[in-house]
Amino acid sequence: MTMAKHSFLMRSKHIGTKENVLADSASREDWNEFFRFAKEEFGLEPEDMERVEPALNMEDMMRRIRKAKAATARHRAETA
């Protein structure tokens, strides 16, 4: 609805590991490969990059998801 309302089109495209080394190594937390590639391709040293702490606490998020799933299961069992 948003795309139609604002007249734009969004597409996605899979980018394989060989073409997406930086993002792939970061997602796998392979920091040696990440920093090697960043230096090789962009001339960046590790100290040139700022560490960004995740905005979400994933442990808390997973706890909330498990709690919601358990509540849903209890509700379904009670109403069955």
Buried (B, 14 or more C-beta within 10 A) or exposed (E): EEEEEEEEEEEEEEEEEEEEBBEBBBEEEBEEBBBEBBEEEEEBEEEEEEEEEEEEEEEEEEEEEEEEEEEEEEEEEEEE
